[in-house]
Amino acid sequence: MRSHLALARGLAWDTSAYFVGSLSDPAEPSYRRLDTGLSWELGERIALSLVGQNLPRGRHEEFFDTTETVDATLIKRSAYAKVEWEF
């Protein structure tokens, strides 16, 4: 599910919510994920963004290889800032 809300003066708030069901072989529990971000367009060619990802839980495993040929993928909570400049 995704949401975009245009606020005043070039501000926008975007949110994405995900649900991933469990797997039986190999056994992986289900998980939820929520990402949200606030962006601000300073002009026609520059924008700033603050984003948080995987907010409900500190971490979750997305993949586990029973043959141990590939490392398990552990996704952690994260945040970042972004500056976009078009030229």
C-alpha positions as CSV (number, residue, x, y, z in Angstrom):
1,M,0.0,0.0,0.0
2,R,1.4,3.4,-0.9
3,S,0.4,6.9,0.0
4,H,1.5,10.3,-1.3
5,L,0.4,13.6,0.4
6,A,1.3,16.9,-1.2
7,L,1.7,19.5,1.6
8,A,2.2,23.3,1.4
9,R,5.3,25.0,-0.1
10,G,6.8,22.1,-2.0
11,L,6.7,19.6,0.9
12,A,5.5,16.0,0.3
13,W,5.1,13.0,2.5
14,D,5.3,9.5,1.1
15,T,4.6,6.2,2.9
16,S,4.7,2.6,1.8
17,A,3.5,-0.4,3.8
18,Y,4.3,-4.0,3.0
19,F,3.3,-7.4,4.2
20,V,5.2,-10.5,3.2
21,G,3.7,-13.9,4.1
22,S,5.6,-16.8,5.7
23,L,7.5,-19.5,3.7
24,S,7.4,-23.1,4.6
25,D,10.5,-24.5,2.9
26,P,12.8,-23.1,4.0
27,A,10.9,-21.8,7.0
28,E,10.8,-18.0,7.1
29,P,8.3,-16.1,9.3
30,S,6.1,-13.4,7.8
31,Y,7.0,-9.8,8.3
32,R,5.7,-6.2,7.9
33,R,7.7,-3.3,6.6
34,L,6.9,0.4,6.7
35,D,8.9,3.1,4.9
36,T,8.2,6.8,5.1
37,G,9.9,9.9,3.8
38,L,9.5,13.7,3.7
39,S,10.7,15.6,0.7
40,W,11.0,19.3,0.1
41,E,11.4,20.9,-3.4
42,L,13.5,24.0,-2.9
43,G,13.2,25.1,-6.5
44,E,12.8,23.7,-10.0
45,R,16.1,21.8,-9.8
46,I,16.9,21.0,-6.2
47,A,15.1,18.9,-3.6
48,L,15.9,17.5,-0.1
49,S,14.6,14.2,1.3
50,L,14.6,12.5,4.7
51,V,13.6,8.8,4.6
52,G,13.2,6.0,7.2
53,Q,13.0,2.3,6.1
54,N,11.9,-0.9,7.8
55,L,10.5,1.1,10.8
56,P,8.3,-1.4,12.7
57,R,11.1,-3.8,13.5
58,G,14.8,-3.5,14.1
59,R,15.6,-6.2,11.5
60,H,14.1,-9.1,9.6
61,E,15.5,-11.9,7.6
62,E,14.3,-11.9,3.9
63,F,16.2,-15.0,2.6
64,F,17.8,-18.1,4.1
65,D,19.6,-20.6,2.0
66,T,19.4,-24.2,3.4
67,T,22.4,-25.3,1.2
68,E,24.5,-22.6,2.8
69,T,25.9,-21.5,-0.6
70,V,24.5,-18.0,-0.1
71,D,24.6,-15.9,3.1
72,A,21.2,-15.1,4.7
73,T,19.9,-11.6,3.9
74,L,19.2,-9.6,7.1
75,I,17.5,-6.3,6.5
76,K,18.0,-3.7,9.2
77,R,16.1,-0.5,10.1
78,S,17.7,2.5,8.3
79,A,17.4,6.1,7.6
80,Y,19.0,8.4,5.0
81,A,19.0,12.0,3.7
82,K,19.2,12.7,0.0
83,V,19.9,15.9,-2.0
84,E,18.8,15.9,-5.7
85,W,20.2,18.5,-8.0
86,E,19.2,18.5,-11.7
87,F,21.6,20.2,-14.1
